[in-house]
């Protein structure tokens, strides 16, 4: 069995962002040479997320509004975590959106359903953060 590992780095200019990283993940799959197996992609920071959904701007706006209703950024003093940092809301948003995705690899391609794409979700940006891509198979 083969194994492939790569770290991708994202640095958003905004506190929150949704980035379609499917092209970078597909490039990793090509680099790996693996045709059958599993691909794991996970955020390596506790205020960021990797998830699968549709690449539709209206949906991304809906995510933003939904998450802000569940865990509003401000006022900062509503959270016990906020003291040294002001990112308690980002930790909660990451928990809701998830840490990682696992995708089957079939015939050298990501085995997606209709409209599925992989996204990096940033909830406390403006600095570099890493995403791990690990692929195992043959």
Secondary structure, DSSP 8 states (H G I E B T S, - for coil): -EEEEEEEEEE-SSSSEEEE-HHHHHHHHHHHT--SEEEEEEESSTTEEEEEE---HHHHHHHHHHHHHHS-S--GGG-SS-SS-S-HHHHHHHHHH-SEEEEEEETTEE---TT-EEEEEESS-SSEEEEEEEEEE-
